[in-house]
Amino acid sequence: MALDQIIGILETSGYLLLFPLAVMEGPIITVISGFLVSLGIFNVFIAYSIIVIGDILGDAFWYLLGRHGSGWKYTRPIEKFFGLTPERIESTRERFRTHRYKMMMASKFIHGVGSAGLVAAGMVRVPYLTFATTCLTVTMIQAALFLALGYFFGQAYGQIGQYLDYFAAAGLVIGCVGIALGIWYVRRNKQS
């Protein structure tokens, strides 16, 4: 769906579609909402609240999928592909214990690999209160920044969307390279 179409839909539907769009695609929807606030179509406080709640519910979904979805017939191939053994999960759990805030914040800030970090947080059983407060804090800051970006530079939403896509693509590539290097390292050590 083109950004012009999203703006048109949000203009006509008001806040009704803002919530599901915020759950699915937070950053660009937040920028567009800031633009609509600058035009007087949206109220900043209502838009901000809807975006924060939508993003938090999306994060909770990924967390719960990791926490309760591990071992499902749908997730087993993924776990096998990435070599997620109980030992590795315990190792990741230890990293989350010692650096939980850093890892959670990285999952929220790095678009493109963020959901994987949120699923991992659930899989290693990061306490939900820690997860929720960290996500809420980061989401509130992110939403405010992206709303301000849309408010002041909303006319350039197409360019902003393109930059966010580049940022997400770069994050995805870096994440995939990191995973590939991790798999290579583990397999190399197993062969030794």
VENJOHU-V212823 format. One record per residue. N is the residue number from 0. PSI is psi in whole degrees, 0 to 359 (none if undefined). D_FIRST is the distance of its C-alpha to the first C-alpha in whole Angstrom. Layout:
n=N psi=PSI d_first=D_FIRST
n=N psi=PSI d_first=D_FIRST
//
This chain:
n=0 psi=131 d_first=0
n=1 psi=153 d_first=4
n=2 psi=324 d_first=7
n=3 psi=321 d_first=8
n=4 psi=318 d_first=7
n=5 psi=316 d_first=7
n=6 psi=315 d_first=10
n=7 psi=317 d_first=11
n=8 psi=317 d_first=11
n=9 psi=325 d_first=13
n=10 psi=318 d_first=15
n=11 psi=326 d_first=16
n=12 psi=348 d_first=16
n=13 psi=226 d_first=18
n=14 psi=349 d_first=18
n=15 psi=315 d_first=18
n=16 psi=353 d_first=14
n=17 psi=318 d_first=15
n=18 psi=304 d_first=17
n=19 psi=326 d_first=15
n=20 psi=324 d_first=12
n=21 psi=325 d_first=15
n=22 psi=318 d_first=16
n=23 psi=316 d_first=13
n=24 psi=80 d_first=12
n=25 psi=303 d_first=15
n=26 psi=309 d_first=15
n=27 psi=326 d_first=12
n=28 psi=323 d_first=12
n=29 psi=318 d_first=16
n=30 psi=315 d_first=16
n=31 psi=321 d_first=14
n=32 psi=321 d_first=16
n=33 psi=321 d_first=19
n=34 psi=316 d_first=18
n=35 psi=331 d_first=18
n=36 psi=318 d_first=21
n=37 psi=333 d_first=23
n=38 psi=355 d_first=22
n=39 psi=11 d_first=24
n=40 psi=321 d_first=21
n=41 psi=151 d_first=21
n=42 psi=131 d_first=24
n=43 psi=320 d_first=24
n=44 psi=320 d_first=26
n=45 psi=314 d_first=24
n=46 psi=315 d_first=21
n=47 psi=313 d_first=23
n=48 psi=314 d_first=24
n=49 psi=317 d_first=21
n=50 psi=315 d_first=19
n=51 psi=313 d_first=23
n=52 psi=316 d_first=23
n=53 psi=316 d_first=20
n=54 psi=319 d_first=20
n=55 psi=320 d_first=24
n=56 psi=322 d_first=23
n=57 psi=317 d_first=20
n=58 psi=318 d_first=23
n=59 psi=322 d_first=25
n=60 psi=311 d_first=24
n=61 psi=320 d_first=24
n=62 psi=311 d_first=27
n=63 psi=326 d_first=28
n=64 psi=317 d_first=27
n=65 psi=321 d_first=29
n=66 psi=318 d_first=32
n=67 psi=350 d_first=32
n=68 psi=349 d_first=30
n=69 psi=131 d_first=32
n=70 psi=354 d_first=34
n=71 psi=157 d_first=32
n=72 psi=336 d_first=32
n=73 psi=331 d_first=28
n=74 psi=344 d_first=29
n=75 psi=315 d_first=32
n=76 psi=322 d_first=31
n=77 psi=315 d_first=29
n=78 psi=318 d_first=32
n=79 psi=316 d_first=34
n=80 psi=317 d_first=32
n=81 psi=2 d_first=32
n=82 psi=39 d_first=36
n=83 psi=88 d_first=35
n=84 psi=164 d_first=39
n=85 psi=327 d_first=41
n=86 psi=317 d_first=42
n=87 psi=320 d_first=39
n=88 psi=319 d_first=38
n=89 psi=321 d_first=41
n=90 psi=316 d_first=41
n=91 psi=322 d_first=37
n=92 psi=318 d_first=38
n=93 psi=320 d_first=41
n=94 psi=319 d_first=39
n=95 psi=325 d_first=37
n=96 psi=317 d_first=40
n=97 psi=332 d_first=41
n=98 psi=38 d_first=38
n=99 psi=318 d_first=36
n=100 psi=319 d_first=35
n=101 psi=315 d_first=34
n=102 psi=321 d_first=32
n=103 psi=317 d_first=30
n=104 psi=321 d_first=29
n=105 psi=320 d_first=28
n=106 psi=325 d_first=26
n=107 psi=323 d_first=24
n=108 psi=331 d_first=24
n=109 psi=98 d_first=23
n=110 psi=141 d_first=19
n=111 psi=325 d_first=18
n=112 psi=4 d_first=22
n=113 psi=317 d_first=22
n=114 psi=327 d_first=22
n=115 psi=320 d_first=24
n=116 psi=324 d_first=27
n=117 psi=322 d_first=26
n=118 psi=317 d_first=27
n=119 psi=321 d_first=30
n=120 psi=320 d_first=31
n=121 psi=319 d_first=31
n=122 psi=323 d_first=33
n=123 psi=6 d_first=35
n=124 psi=47 d_first=36
n=125 psi=134 d_first=35
n=126 psi=135 d_first=37
n=127 psi=323 d_first=34
n=128 psi=318 d_first=36
n=129 psi=313 d_first=35
n=130 psi=308 d_first=32
n=131 psi=317 d_first=31
n=132 psi=322 d_first=33
n=133 psi=312 d_first=31
n=134 psi=318 d_first=28
n=135 psi=315 d_first=28
n=136 psi=310 d_first=30
n=137 psi=318 d_first=27
n=138 psi=318 d_first=24
n=139 psi=319 d_first=26
n=140 psi=312 d_first=27
n=141 psi=313 d_first=23
n=142 psi=318 d_first=22
n=143 psi=317 d_first=24
n=144 psi=315 d_first=24
n=145 psi=325 d_first=20
n=146 psi=316 d_first=21
n=147 psi=320 d_first=23
n=148 psi=314 d_first=21
n=149 psi=323 d_first=19
n=150 psi=313 d_first=22
n=151 psi=333 d_first=24
n=152 psi=25 d_first=21
n=153 psi=330 d_first=18
n=154 psi=337 d_first=18
n=155 psi=29 d_first=17
n=156 psi=327 d_first=14
n=157 psi=315 d_first=12
n=158 psi=319 d_first=16
n=159 psi=317 d_first=16
n=160 psi=321 d_first=12
n=161 psi=318 d_first=14
n=162 psi=320 d_first=17
n=163 psi=322 d_first=16
n=164 psi=317 d_first=14
n=165 psi=317 d_first=17
n=166 psi=316 d_first=19
n=167 psi=317 d_first=17
n=168 psi=317 d_first=18
n=169 psi=317 d_first=22
n=170 psi=320 d_first=22
n=171 psi=315 d_first=21
n=172 psi=314 d_first=23
n=173 psi=318 d_first=26
n=174 psi=315 d_first=26
n=175 psi=318 d_first=26
n=176 psi=318 d_first=29
n=177 psi=316 d_first=31
n=178 psi=315 d_first=30
n=179 psi=317 d_first=32
n=180 psi=321 d_first=35
n=181 psi=315 d_first=35
n=182 psi=315 d_first=36
n=183 psi=316 d_first=38
n=184 psi=315 d_first=40
n=185 psi=316 d_first=41
n=186 psi=323 d_first=41
n=187 psi=319 d_first=43
n=188 psi=329 d_first=45
n=189 psi=326 d_first=46
n=190 psi=338 d_first=47
n=191 psi=none d_first=50
//
